[in-house]
Amino acid sequence: MDAVRTEGLTCRFDPLHGVDGLELRVPAGGIYGFLGPNGAGKTTTIRLLLGLLRPQAGRVWLLGREQRRDAADAREGVGALVEYPSLYAHLSGRDNLEVSRRLLGIPRERVDAALDRVGLLGDAGRKAGVYSLGMRQRLGLALALLNRPRLLILDEPGNGLDPAGTLQMRALIRSLAHDDGITVFLSSHLLAEVEHMATHIGVLHAGRLRYQGSLADLQGRMCGQVRLQCADRGRLLDCLATLGEVGQVDGDDVVVRPARHDDSQLLRALVLAGVPVHGFHRERPTLESLFFGLTDVHGDLA
């Protein structure tokens, strides 16, 4: 079962902003990285999923239940952290959770359990106003965990965090998925962080999906270049041309994106031709390079 599914989800504010005909498929049990440049429609999508915006067309299913405004249990089992958490600065971390616990009508022991899960139990008595940004983000995550969700929707959870806070948030999100079995839908502009966490990705551009599937499949479809080391680069380039491949000099190396040979065939052909190759390495494409290849965007992301 998909943890998140949409059909024809559409909400346009003008021709350039919003989402159009979105068909999300988020498999249960993984971490789905939702990526896109500025204005692509990521936050709009999250607000549509959570019922904070009304779609102009389309349908949404979360955990197998179709989302309707009049359904009392529409978002049962769903936790969310959208942008910066809304906290009461004058209350302690524990009391911030206690306010939500009473509103939700859930057992009191859930408060300390959630604080412990995000590593804040030892600071639960301190006022939220003196928390660091990383601690406030983790407290917001604890709020999202109060109802013991099976689906967690996070919008930029690492926004503004320092390197240490980013590492803590990464480890926590991975643990929630791997150890607690929570499906995580994660919107982020931190591509390197998503690459460390995500099992699946969706790339949104101008309100439409450019790619959706596993990260491994995307890397397989958009193979990286091969980097060759050779004492006689001129001879190597000539041999590559004879084989129907195009090589380019890059520093001390020659790089090629093989079009007619797989790696073993290419290396064997070079060796049989007597080319003195002493290094052969296929570069794995980074998520950043894959992202830019799909969106043709080279500016800041959000």
Secondary structure, 3 states (H helix, E strand, C coil): CEEEEEEEEEEEEECCEEEEEECCEEECCCEEEEECECCCCHHHHHHHHCCCCCCCEEEEEECCEECCCCCCCCCCCEEEEECCCCCCCCCEHHHHHHHHHHHHCCCCHHHHHHHHHCCCHHHCCCEHHHCCHHHHHHHHHHHHHCCCCCEEEEECCCCCCCHHHHHHHHHHHHHHHHCCCCEEEEECCCHHHHHHHCCEEEEEECCEEEEEEEHHHHHHHCCCCEEEEECCHHHHHHHHHHCCCCEEEECCEEEECCCCCCHHHHHHHHHHCCCCEEEEEECCCCHHHHHHHHHCCCCCEC
